[in-house]
Amino acid sequence: MKKILITGSTGFLGGAVLANLLQQGNDDHLYLLVRGNTPEEGLDRIQINLRNFGLSEDVVNNVTLKNIILGDLATAESFIDNPLLDEITHVINCAAVASFGKNPFIWKVNVEGTFQFAERMSRVRVLEKFIHVGTAMSCTPEPDSLVTESELVSNREQHIVEYTWSKATIEQMMTERLPQLPLIIARPSIVVGHSNQGCLPSASIFWVFRMALTLGKFTCQMQDRIDVIPVDYCADALVLLLSAEGVLNEIFHISAGTDRSVTFAEIDEAMAKASGTPALGDNYQKVSYKQLSESRKQFKALFGPCNERIMLRAMNLYGHFSELNVVFDNSKLLKLGIRKPSKFIDYVDRCVLSTRDASIAELMQVDFK
Ligand SMILES: NC(=O)c1ccc[n+]([C@@H]2O[C@H](COP(=O)([O-])OP(=O)(O)OC[C@H]3O[C@@H](n4cnc5c(N)ncnc54)[C@H](OP(=O)(O)O)[C@@H]3O)[C@@H](O)[C@H]2O)c1
């Protein structure tokens, strides 16, 4: 029997991993590191999140106080002496400040606290695997490329945001300074929605597509490709890595790859079909950020109540990523026997449906916390 510690299970990826393991219903014992003033509050937060992943109430109620370990990675010393950690055989570390904003906790949590936690786990004698969830975007990819997994050597100037820099730094620190940690680094590409529940678990990044198509212009070309996967596929892959043999000290992309990545033109058509509106097609304009900023007076009419400055900042950041036209090679993961992911355009209708009553300003908050 494994004793699996999942961090970040009140979030998008960690919630999907927990939902996946609960649905399998095997005998492994699950421990969940969660923030909260009391174990009851932590449990409540986890169960509220789980309900967005389409689980029955019976399955949600299988999570009880026995699963809870209270802890905050911003103050790791508050939980790393917990003796329960000495029993853990497997970790899936999904917790992080996943924000493109200027959250003051990015470094404290994603680098300092995560390192303290990983160092503590490296001293657990029974630990067999520590799966750390990184991000494929932290490799600062060359535009127009098929990116393969390699170790990260970058500097702050190469990163558009503090978040990807923090993720690159912690990978490097764990690899270089914790040789005894049974580490696997899993780097998801761009995780958008759930293939059945759409954006109910999270609207992270989905709003960018809606924003660009509503504007009718953005900084990428319609033929550029984007590597998007649904969160349930990401969870399947992380759970596969838990039991896969001979994968220690390896890096894996969890990505759509060449076969399942899509172009913005395909997304335009699929979103239009799902919304019952005409696709932009040739009416789409590729523009510079400066030209986007000149449209700022239209934002309120197009998007509803919003802060123009924050919208422009979002366009600037996501514009940089969307222009990259990169795909992340997934052949290493596929060799472990996992199926290929659904294409984004095959479940985008569920994303459209689950967000139709929310404004872009509301949806984007999740990525700027
Ligand atoms: N979403 C994507 O497209 C994507 C792509 C590639 C990689 N990733 C990676 O996947 C991981 C999860 O991202 P996500 O999208 O699931 O983010 P998310 O929905 O924001 O979830 C983040 C999780 O981390 C927890 N957390 C944050 N600060 C913490 C702290 N100080 N102590 C303990 N737990 C803390 C959160 O708990 P609270 O509820 O208490 O805040 C939440 O459970 C991150 O490492 C991210 O880099 C995400």
The ligand as a Tripos MOL2 file, in Angstrom:
@<TRIPOS>MOLECULE
LIG
   48    52     1     0     0
SMALL
NO_CHARGES

@<TRIPOS>ATOM
      1 N1         -2.5660   25.5610  -14.7650 N.am      1 LIG1
      2 C1         -1.6400   25.4050  -15.6990 C.2       1 LIG1
      3 O1         -1.8360   25.6980  -16.9000 O.2       1 LIG1
      4 C2         -0.3010   24.8320  -15.3380 C.ar      1 LIG1
      5 C3          0.5620   24.5210  -16.3750 C.ar      1 LIG1
      6 C4          1.7850   23.9980  -16.0730 C.ar      1 LIG1
      7 C5          2.1350   23.7960  -14.7650 C.ar      1 LIG1
      8 N2          1.3010   24.1210  -13.7520 N.ar      1 LIG1
      9 C6          1.7530   23.8850  -12.3820 C.3       1 LIG1
     10 O2          0.8170   23.0960  -11.7020 O.3       1 LIG1
     11 C7          0.8340   23.3860  -10.3100 C.3       1 LIG1
     12 C8         -0.5720   23.6500   -9.8470 C.3       1 LIG1
     13 O3         -1.0920   24.7530  -10.5810 O.3       1 LIG1
     14 P1         -2.6480   25.0250  -10.5880 P.3       1 LIG1
     15 O4         -2.9760   25.5640  -11.9120 O.co2     1 LIG1
     16 O5         -3.3680   23.8490  -10.0430 O.co2     1 LIG1
     17 O6         -2.7230   26.2220   -9.5340 O.3       1 LIG1
     18 P2         -3.8770   26.6100   -8.5070 P.3       1 LIG1
     19 O7         -5.2080   26.1780   -9.0050 O.co2     1 LIG1
     20 O8         -3.6720   28.0270   -8.1800 O.co2     1 LIG1
     21 O9         -3.5520   25.7170   -7.2250 O.3       1 LIG1
     22 C9         -2.4400   25.9960   -6.4430 C.3       1 LIG1
     23 C10        -2.4810   25.1200   -5.2010 C.3       1 LIG1
     24 O10        -1.3110   25.4100   -4.4370 O.3       1 LIG1
     25 C11        -1.7130   25.6880   -3.1190 C.3       1 LIG1
     26 N3         -0.8440   26.6350   -2.4470 N.ar      1 LIG1
     27 C12        -0.5570   27.9180   -2.8280 C.ar      1 LIG1
     28 N4          0.2000   28.5190   -1.8980 N.ar      1 LIG1
     29 C13         0.3980   27.5970   -0.9160 C.ar      1 LIG1
     30 C14         1.0880   27.6280    0.3150 C.ar      1 LIG1
     31 N5          1.7040   28.7410    0.7510 N.pl3     1 LIG1
     32 N6          1.0980   26.5080    1.0730 N.ar      1 LIG1
     33 C15         0.4520   25.3930    0.6630 C.ar      1 LIG1
     34 N7         -0.2400   25.3050   -0.4800 N.ar      1 LIG1
     35 C16        -0.2650   26.4030   -1.2530 C.ar      1 LIG1
     36 C17        -3.0910   26.2880   -3.2430 C.3       1 LIG1
     37 O11        -3.7230   26.2170   -1.9930 O.3       1 LIG1
     38 P3         -4.7530   27.3450   -1.4600 P.3       1 LIG1
     39 O12        -6.0910   26.9010   -1.9610 O.co2     1 LIG1
     40 O13        -4.6280   27.2870    0.0030 O.co2     1 LIG1
     41 O14        -4.3210   28.6620   -2.0490 O.co2     1 LIG1
     42 C18        -3.6890   25.3890   -4.3080 C.3       1 LIG1
     43 O15        -4.1440   24.2050   -3.7380 O.3       1 LIG1
     44 C19         1.7740   24.5820  -10.1420 C.3       1 LIG1
     45 O16         3.0110   24.1010   -9.7170 O.3       1 LIG1
     46 C20         1.8920   25.1410  -11.5350 C.3       1 LIG1
     47 O17         3.1460   25.7260  -11.7230 O.3       1 LIG1
     48 C21         0.0710   24.6290  -14.0100 C.ar      1 LIG1
@<TRIPOS>BOND
     1     1     2 1
     2     2     3 2
     3     2     4 1
     4     4     5 ar
     5     4    48 ar
     6     5     6 ar
     7     6     7 ar
     8     7     8 ar
     9     8     9 1
    10     8    48 ar
    11     9    10 1
    12     9    46 1
    13    10    11 1
    14    11    12 1
    15    11    44 1
    16    12    13 1
    17    13    14 1
    18    14    15 2
    19    14    16 1
    20    14    17 1
    21    17    18 1
    22    18    19 2
    23    18    20 1
    24    18    21 1
    25    21    22 1
    26    22    23 1
    27    23    24 1
    28    23    42 1
    29    24    25 1
    30    25    26 1
    31    25    36 1
    32    26    27 ar
    33    26    35 ar
    34    27    28 ar
    35    28    29 ar
    36    29    30 ar
    37    29    35 ar
    38    30    31 1
    39    30    32 ar
    40    32    33 ar
    41    33    34 ar
    42    34    35 ar
    43    36    37 1
    44    36    42 1
    45    37    38 1
    46    38    39 2
    47    38    40 1
    48    38    41 1
    49    42    43 1
    50    44    45 1
    51    44    46 1
    52    46    47 1
@<TRIPOS>SUBSTRUCTURE
     1 LIG1         1 GROUP 0 **** ****
